[in-house]
Amino acid sequence: MINKEIEINGKTLKISTGQVAKQAAGSVMVSYGETTIIAAVNAAKEMRENIDFFPLQVEYRERHYAGGKIPGGFFKREARPSEREILTSRLTDRPIRPLFPKSFKYETQVIITVLTTDGENPSDVLAGVAASAALMVSNIPWKGPIATVRLAKVDEDFVVNPTKSQMEESSMELVVSGNKDTIVMVEGEADLIAEDVFVNALKFAHEDIKKIIALQEDVVKEVNPQKRDIPDDAANDDLTAAIDKSISNKIDDIIQLADKSERESATSQLHQDTLESVEEKFPENEKEVKKIIDDKFKTAFRNKVLDTGVRSDGRSTTDIRDITIDPSFLPRTHGSVLFTRGETQALVVTTLGSKRDEQIIDSMDEDYKKNYYLHYNFPPYCVGEVGRVGFTSRREVGHGNLAERSLKPVMPAYDDFPYTIRIVSEIMESNGSSSMASVCGGSIALMDSGCPLKEHVAGIAMGLILDGDRHAVLSDILGAEDHLGDMDFKVAGTKDGISAIQLDLKIEGISFELLEEALEQARVGRLHILDKMNEALSEPSEISDYAPKIVSFSINPEKIGGLIGPGGKTIKKIIADTECDVNVDDDGLVTISGVDKVRLDEAAEIVKAVTLDPEVGMEFDGVVTRLMTFGAFVEIVPGKEGLVHISEMDWKRTDKVEDVCKSGDKMRVKLIKVDDQGRLDLSRKALMEKPEGYVEPPPRNRDGGRGGRGGRFGGGGRRDNRSSNRKKRF
């Protein structure tokens, strides 16, 4: 067994191999604090033929036992991966995928499992380290290592791999992957930081990334793995020459076509014509023909941009496509917009809900609720294709999460806007950065719903073409520029700074100087988009008539039990009587929602009355619940009643309680006494005018009712109790 360790931010990071999962091609255990994960990698024995992609599968899984918990639900076992697991799998996949040899088409699996979690040191960033180390000690060829860290900004200091408690105080959260030379992947959010602060943060993170890479290299030296041979990727020169003769300069003509559908149709026709022209001499080479043509498209496309600075749709490298914004696009929805940028279009809808609509998260570390979330849908028709429908893809989860994080810094505090907020982005068309269109559309749809955003957030996707000493940074990239370029760099933010960021590279790294150039170009483009958004809708609209009305206030937490009542009786009665939804949190925050404002106010008044400490002199509109010989019990608020003694019914003598009231009657009463046990004495006559010449009647014998107040619970008074005791003695 080999163990290597270093210290990062005052805690020990340890990599171990040689003891567990020894039949895997490579396996390591990585621990940080008391959080431990295992990563195991394998590649198939036989290479998959006739595929144009690398069949890599990265799976990160959390076990509830790692946190000392048993999963919820009926089956009591971990089921489909959670959103957090999917996002971590993507964060691990993206930096390692470009580092496999292009010709290595063996199906490869990287499986990462969380074994223990201490609740303070997150396991997700360890996944990148473990995947890298496992690949390095395996026989799989790979151009690593890389390392992954999380970066926070607490006060004015950067912190690498912060604890959970430090993250709660942080104004920034970045997950950064890099090699020994530079950064290769970034994803995160911030409370509107400036571009130069972001670059400094990455430079700070890279120092610890280099330390973790050196630790992996120490492990690899001792393991000394023997790598598998890399398959030969030699080109068929004769076939390439035949294709060159067939296509002539047709590729140059096709990349000039600005319309996506025209370009794709022409490309498809070129594939078909070329295949027919070489089929007799080179039969059964369809896949290879397609690959050669695609490589030529890539070269021609990149050279055109680098040589002329003009892109396939005629734009310069800094131009933004035309933008149209249609707020309030859908009737009856609480907020909506159709946001179109070039051939990318998102229909974004905001729905306002109550406390009951919060999303419940059950994880190995903790259970919590979210009152704001964004869902992103990418149907196949948005790219003119046929595809599977009925499940949420990893891409949809990842893009939705990025858009959600982009908008989070400008969301109002719950106390100021006590709604659960759901945003849904339906992608109608896609040709470049639909996730950033979702950010722009989400910001407009929120304002259209009446949500008091602090300011608009816009997103833009940047690309890069790098060829030796030449490079071009592209603003607002097309789908083809994403596919054929070297970088997909998404930046979202306001006029004041960055709110979220995602950087993916298809090359082995990018210099910090290029990164700074891309960020500045993104800032300029973002400001242009923000101007368009403010022209369309600059202030929050009135809340829709179809949205629920919500009011929230705090009560004494000691009164929560009284509000809920035995078996939930009191709160259920309030809900039934007012047709409003009533929720109370453990800290005493009460949230009431309903469609009718009058009923909402009624419910709020009832809740306040139920949780109020009654004081002598207060008046109530109550309901008679029970009649006794000595008086009537009146419910002044749900779950709380008092006694109106027969002597307090009227100024004149009352012989029978039934002469004054019956069960179910409304009665206005005044609180005249609260006894030592908290029981309430009420009076009806105290609210009536005293008759002229009134003479106080002789006192009644109150033993039957008020003596001990046994009648309150259906029993007799003192005399009945004595009789009962006498029977027991004899």
Secondary structure as GFF3:
##gff-version 3
##sequence-region A 1 730
A	DSSP	beta_strand	2	8	.	.	.	ID=ss1
A	DSSP	beta_strand	11	17	.	.	.	ID=ss2
A	DSSP	beta_strand	26	32	.	.	.	ID=ss3
A	DSSP	beta_strand	35	47	.	.	.	ID=ss4
A	DSSP	beta_strand	56	62	.	.	.	ID=ss5
A	DSSP	three_ten_helix	64	67	.	.	.	ID=ss6
A	DSSP	alpha_helix	83	96	.	.	.	ID=ss7
A	DSSP	three_ten_helix	97	99	.	.	.	ID=ss8
A	DSSP	beta_strand	106	116	.	.	.	ID=ss9
A	DSSP	alpha_helix	124	137	.	.	.	ID=ss10
A	DSSP	beta_strand	147	154	.	.	.	ID=ss11
A	DSSP	beta_strand	157	160	.	.	.	ID=ss12
A	DSSP	alpha_helix	164	167	.	.	.	ID=ss13
A	DSSP	beta_strand	170	178	.	.	.	ID=ss14
A	DSSP	beta_strand	183	193	.	.	.	ID=ss15
A	DSSP	alpha_helix	195	223	.	.	.	ID=ss16
A	DSSP	alpha_helix	237	247	.	.	.	ID=ss17
A	DSSP	alpha_helix	250	254	.	.	.	ID=ss18
A	DSSP	alpha_helix	260	278	.	.	.	ID=ss19
A	DSSP	alpha_helix	286	308	.	.	.	ID=ss20
A	DSSP	beta_strand	323	327	.	.	.	ID=ss21
A	DSSP	beta_strand	335	341	.	.	.	ID=ss22
A	DSSP	beta_strand	344	353	.	.	.	ID=ss23
A	DSSP	three_ten_helix	355	357	.	.	.	ID=ss24
A	DSSP	beta_strand	359	362	.	.	.	ID=ss25
A	DSSP	beta_strand	367	370	.	.	.	ID=ss26
A	DSSP	beta_strand	372	377	.	.	.	ID=ss27
A	DSSP	three_ten_helix	380	383	.	.	.	ID=ss28
A	DSSP	alpha_helix	394	407	.	.	.	ID=ss29
A	DSSP	three_ten_helix	408	410	.	.	.	ID=ss30
A	DSSP	beta_strand	420	429	.	.	.	ID=ss31
A	DSSP	alpha_helix	434	448	.	.	.	ID=ss32
A	DSSP	beta_strand	458	467	.	.	.	ID=ss33
A	DSSP	beta_strand	470	475	.	.	.	ID=ss34
A	DSSP	alpha_helix	479	484	.	.	.	ID=ss35
A	DSSP	beta_strand	487	494	.	.	.	ID=ss36
A	DSSP	beta_strand	497	505	.	.	.	ID=ss37
A	DSSP	alpha_helix	512	536	.	.	.	ID=ss38
A	DSSP	beta_strand	549	554	.	.	.	ID=ss39
A	DSSP	three_ten_helix	557	559	.	.	.	ID=ss40
A	DSSP	alpha_helix	560	564	.	.	.	ID=ss41
A	DSSP	three_ten_helix	566	568	.	.	.	ID=ss42
A	DSSP	alpha_helix	569	578	.	.	.	ID=ss43
A	DSSP	beta_strand	581	584	.	.	.	ID=ss44
A	DSSP	beta_strand	589	594	.	.	.	ID=ss45
A	DSSP	alpha_helix	597	610	.	.	.	ID=ss46
A	DSSP	beta_strand	619	628	.	.	.	ID=ss47
A	DSSP	beta_strand	631	637	.	.	.	ID=ss48
A	DSSP	beta_strand	640	645	.	.	.	ID=ss49
A	DSSP	three_ten_helix	646	648	.	.	.	ID=ss50
A	DSSP	three_ten_helix	657	659	.	.	.	ID=ss51
A	DSSP	beta_strand	666	674	.	.	.	ID=ss52
A	DSSP	beta_strand	680	683	.	.	.	ID=ss53
A	DSSP	three_ten_helix	685	687	.	.	.	ID=ss54
A	DSSP	three_ten_helix	710	713	.	.	.	ID=ss55
A	DSSP	alpha_helix	718	729	.	.	.	ID=ss56
###
